[in-house]
Amino acid sequence: MLFRDLKQQYQVLKTGIDKAIPDVAVSGAYIMGPQVKELEKQLAVYVGTKHCISCASGTDALTLALKAWGIKQGDAVFVPDFTFFSSAEAVSLEGATPVFVDVDRETFNIDPADLENKIEATIQKRKLTPKVIIAVDLFGLPANYPAIRKIADNHGLLILEDGAQSFGSAVNGKRSCSFGDISTTSFFPSKPLGCYGDGGACFTDNDEWAALMDSYRMHGKGSSKYENVRIGMNSRLDTIQASILQIKLKAFAGELAAVNKAVAEYTTRLANIVETPVVPSGFLSSWAQYTIKMNNKTERDGLQAYLKRQGIPSMVYYPTPIHRQIAYRDSRLPESDCPVAGRLCDTVLSLPMHPYISSEEIDGVCNAIKNFLHQRKELNGVGTPINSINK
């Protein structure tokens, strides 16, 4: 069993991919070939934005957005404490200061109430100027953008949607990567829409920001390749990756439906056994991960070890809140009080999830979880009611 079966995906899409890659090789247009521009148009239409600017990675996409806004030293950027490191790393690389915000334990996404508190505290201290909210759509579920937008507008802040894990998800029919003033995504192979290497994209309706990001991604170019009007970076999506993404985009709707079917099977089988993911009314997740919660770290780690012995892969996303990472340990950052993030790092476990997982494989995972908890209950002589988990 594979955690995310990219090998099976290739077998399903093999005919198209095996034609697309040699076509690029024959053309010789390996960098910024016509497939790149075609893909950008297709992605913009799919998401529902005016512009799509592709780049070399999801992290670079965040960087391009921050550069377009001129984020710099002395600026505060509000980042959820429970997410992948790059969401904060991009802020620090621009010289700005990440201010870590706690998350909602049900959705794993940034907590609007704590966001408001952290913004107010930053304003009162007068050491940093609040500029941007980075709202991460964790595990495929969009953040609470209606609440976040209200807070952003009240304080005159920009929203950067980090949709690295949420391509294809939606809120009331509006697709992810369209909720931010600028939105970004990643095409890392294991993402909902992934290529065969690194890749990313930015989305916006703003003409000026789109032009700036297009310039920054190619060494700050001006009207021509060899006119450099600003200090930029080298961050282009290569043509082979674009051609692969075009094939995958055609199959994406079917894969998204298959993933949601698998999720329903997981949730039905694990009901009242462990705490399963929550999807609010009106939300659609693209399920980059299917993440359960256990009672405590000992139980979580024990279950992961047990699953490994059964040949079942699992992952902990994420074992450490960002503010506790070594890279930030000695930094002079605002005090971080994110108890939910810390608790989640000790209790979450992501299970195998992809469009090609079978019902038999799901049964095997769920039965293993039940067996582990039954053995643990017998060993301890007592069980913990499911409705008490993480309360």
N, C-alpha and C positions, 0 to 999 in steps of 0.2 A: 504494500500500500504506500502511495506517495502523498505527501502533505498537499501539494498542488501539482496535478499530473500534466505537466507541459509536454511530456512525451506523447501522451494520448492525443492531446490537442493537435500536435504536429501531424500525427497520423490521419486525423480527421481532415485537416486543412492542407495536407501534403501536396495535392495536385496544384493548387493555386500558388502555394509558397515556392514549390520547386520550379515553377515557371517564372515567378516574379524576380527571384534572386539572379538567375542567369540573364534575364532581360536587362537588369541594371549593369551587370558585368559587361555585356555586349555593348551597351550604350556608352560606357566610360564616364558617365556623369555621376560620379560616386558621392560628391558633396553638393547639396542644394540642387539636385536634379529636378526634373519636372514633377516627379512623384511627390516631392516634399510640398510644393505649392498646392498640388491637387489634394493631398492629405489635409493640409491646413484648411482648405475650403470645405472639405467634407466634415472635418471636426467642428468647425464653426457652425455649420448648418445643424449638425447633430446636437450640439450643446445649446444653440440658440443665441450666439453672440455675433457681433459684427466682425471681430478679428480673432484669429488664432495665430500665434507666433510660436513655432516649434523651436526646440533647443535640445541640448545634449543630455539633460537629466532633469528630474523633478526638483532637485536642489538648485540647479541653475535657474530654473523657472522662478523660484522664490527670489533669488538674487536679482534677476532681471526686473521683477516687479518693484523691489525695493530701490533699485537704481533709478528706475523711471520716476519714482516719487522723490528722489533726492534724500532718502533717509540717511542720517549721518550721526556722528557723535553728539550726545546730548539729547537724542530722541528716545522715547520709550515706545517699545513695541510689545503688545500684550500677547503672550503665547501660552497655550495650555501646557501644564506640567506633565501630563500623561500623553506622550506621543513620541515619535521618532526624533532623534537628536537634530536632524537637519532643519526642522521648523524654527529652532532657536539659533542654530549655527549660522544660518544665512543672515540673521539680524546682527550677530556679533561681528561677522566678516565685514559688514558695512560700518562698523564702529558704533552702532547704536546699542541700546541696552534692552535685553529681553526682561520683561516683568512677568513672572510665572503666575498663572491663574489655575485654580482648582477646576476639576471636571465634575460633571453629573455622573453619579454612580450607575444610573440606569442606562444612559446612552453612551457613556465614555467620552462625550464631547464637552467642550468648554462650558462652564457653569455661568450663565448670564448674571446671576446674583453676585457671585464672587468677582466676575469681571467688573461690574459696577463698583464694587468695593475697592478693587485694586486701582482702578482709574482715579477714583476720588482720593485715595491715599497718595497716589503719585502727584496729583495736582496740589494737594496740601503741602507736600514736602518741598515742592518748587525746585527740585534738583534736576528733573528731567521734563521734557516736553512731550506729552502723549501725542502720538501720531497715527499708529496703525494697530488694528486688531488682526492677528492671524488666527482664523477659525479653521481648525483641522477637522475634516470629515473622517473620523477614525473608524477603521474596520469596514468602511463602505457606507456608513450612515451619515447623511448631511447633518451639520450642526443646526442649532435652533436659530436660523437666520432672521426670522421675524423679530425675535427678542434682541438679537445682536445688532440688527440694523437700527432699531430704535435707540439703543445705547450709543452706537456710533454717531448717529445724527445728532443726538443731544449734546455730544461732546466734540463734534466736528472732527471725527476720526475716519480714516479710511479702513475698509475691510479687504483683507487679502485672504481669499479662500484657498486653503491648502487642500486641494482635492486629489492628492496623490493616490488615495485609496478608494475614492468614491466615484470614479467615472462611470456613468450609467445610472446612478441613483437619482432620486428626485424628491421634491416636496410639492405636493398638490399639482403634479404634472410638470413642474418647472425643473429642468435637469441641473444636476450638479455641474460645477465649473461655470455657472452663470450667476451665482449669488454674490460674489465679491465685486468690488470696484475693479479689481483685477483678480482673476482666479487662475490657479495652476493645477497641473496634474503630472503624474509620472507614468512612463511607459516601461518601467523596470519589469523584467519578464514575469514576475509573480503577481503583478497588479491586475485588476479586472480586464483592462486592455493593455497588454504588454507586448513589447517587441523582443528581439533576440540580443539585447544588449541594454545599454542605458539610453534613455530618451525622455523628453518632457515637453510641456507646452504651456503657454500662457493664453488666457482668454480675456477680452475686454471689449466694451463698446466705445471706448474713448480713442479717438483717432490719434491724438498727440501721444498718449502713452504707448499705443501700438507702434508708432513710428520710432519712439525712443527705444523700446525693447528690441525692435528689429535692428536698430543701429548698435546697441550695446552687445547683441549676440555675435556681431561680426566686427569686433575690434573697434567699435565706435565709428563705423563708416559714415560718410556723408552721402553725397550724391553718386559717388562711385566707389568701387572696391578699394582704391588706393587714396581716397580722400578720407582722412580720419579727423573727425571734428570733436571727439571726446575720448577719454580712456575707457575702453570697453573690455570685452573678454572674447574668448573663442568658444562658442557654444552653439554648434549647429547640429541638427538632426541629419544623420547621413542618409543617403538615398536608399540604401538597402533596408534600413530600419523603417523608413517611410513606406516602402513597397510591402513589407511584411504587415505593417499596421493597416494598410488598405485592405489586405485579405482578411485580417482578423476583424476589422470593423464590419465587414459584410456579414460575418457570422456572429457578431456580438449580441444581437437581440435574442437569438436562440440560446446562446450560452447564458445570458442573464436569466432567462426563463428557467433553464435547467438548474441554475444555482439556487434560485428561489424555491424550486421544487425540493431540492435536497435539504434546504434549510427547514422547510415545513416538516420533512421526515425526521430530521434531528430533533426539532422542538417537540414534536408529538411523542417521540420515544423517550425523551429526557424530562418530560413534564413531571414535576413533583419529585424528581431525582436530584437535579442540580439546578442552579439558577441560570436560565437560558437568556439569550440576548433579547432586548426590548426594542421594538420598532414603533414609534409613536404614530398615531392616526394621521393619515395623509402623507406619510413618509414611505419611500421605497429605498431599500438598501441594495447596493451591488455586491455586498458580502465579500470584501477582500479577505476577511477573516470571520470565522464563526467562533465566538469567544464566550466561554462559560465562566462562572465564578464559583469558587469553592469557599469553604468556611474560613480557612486560614492557610498560611504558607506551608505548614507541615503537611496538611491534607493535599494541597495543590501539588507540592513537590513529590509526595508519595504517589499520587495518581499519575503524574507524568512518568515517573520511573516504572510504574506498573504497566502503563501503556507501551512503553519502550520494550519491556520484556515480552509483550505480546506482538511485537512487530508493528505497532501503531505509532506513527510520528505525531508529535504535538509541539507547539511552540509557546513560549511566554513572551507576549508583546504587552508590556515592556517590563523588565525586571527592576528598573531603577527610575525614579522621577528625574526629569532633566536637571533640576536644580541640585541634585545630589551627584551628578556625574563629575568625574575627576576634573574635567576641563573647566567646570564652573565652581569647583569647591573653594578655590582661593580668590575667586572674583569678587569684586565689591558690588554685588547685585543687591537690589532691594530684598528685604527679608521675605522669604517664601513660606507661606502657611497654606499647604495644600494637603490636608489629611486624607481626602478621598483618593487622590492620586497615589499616595503612599500605600493606602490599603489595597487599591486595585493591583499595584505592582506585586503584592504578596499573594493575591488570590485568583488572578485571571489565568486561563489556559485556553489556547486556540486549538481547535480540532481540524482534521483534514477537511478541506472544502475546495471544490472546483466543479466545473460543469459536467465532468465525466465520472464523478464518483457514483458508485452503484448503490442500490438499496441494500444489497448484501454487505457492502463495505460499511455503510452507515449502521446497519444492525450490529456488525462486529465491534465497531467503536462503542456504541451505546451499551452493548452487553458487557464489554470490558469495564466500562465505568460502573455499571451496576454491580458487577462482581467485586470490584475493588471496594466499593462502599459497603457491600454486604460483609466482606471479610474484615474491614475496618470496624464495623459495628460489632461483629462477633468478638474481635480482639479486645475492643474497649468495653464491651458489655453495655453500650448505650449508643444511641444514634442522635443526631441533631436534626430537628424538624426543618424541612426545607424553607419554611417561611421565616426562619430566624437567621438565614444566611446573610452575613454582612450588615445586619441591622445595627 
